[in-house]
Amino acid sequence: MVVEDDRKLARLIARVLSGEGIDVDLAHDGDEGTEHALRGTYDVIVVDWMLPGRDGPSICRAVRAQRLPTGILLLTARGQLEDRVIGLDSGADDYLVKPFAFEELLARIRALARRLTVATAADSWELRHQDLVLDLRARSARRGDTAIELTPTEWRLLEFFLRHPGQALSRRQIVDYVWSYGDPVQLTQVDVFVSFLRRKLHRRGQSEPITTVRGIGYRLG
């Protein structure tokens, strides 16, 4: 679904996506977009930040509150770091600044769709390793019986570890999966977010699930 109040741009996006074999629904204000998003099941929602009615981040929060297994790409003319942080923290998976090239829009949509396809192709909607559980349908995480609140970036980081238990993952591999295509991410940011995730997973008297692999990166288990 594309939620964009610029009807000309919305029709153009729909035409480009349809040309790639993608089925597209359109909404032109935030209230209509929220209604469609919560009523239907979409692989990806492309939503503008500034909309009549509810804005883009508000739609993101509504979708995440319902724990819908949907990728969200936020479109905006706002390019500042703090705006990207607000958008991603509201529940968006990716962020694209206007004006944009349609080739990049398609690449980001395909990347989000692949994540969902990998998740739904599994026999179960849960990823498990020892006492760590990630419920992909409910978008919930827990260690043992304790729920863990994760930011979108921490969620993708833990998901990547759980999809590759026991493997030594390099910082570059982690960046390529966790962060959005084209984002200027420093490899040192991996260390920062791994430390955030470790704090949330820490349980007194229990071993740390994520270990450092010297000279490479990190390993789960």
Order of alpha helices (4+ residues) and beta strands (2+ residues): beta-alpha-beta-alpha-beta-alpha-beta-alpha-beta-alpha-beta-beta-beta-beta-alpha-beta-alpha-alpha-beta-beta
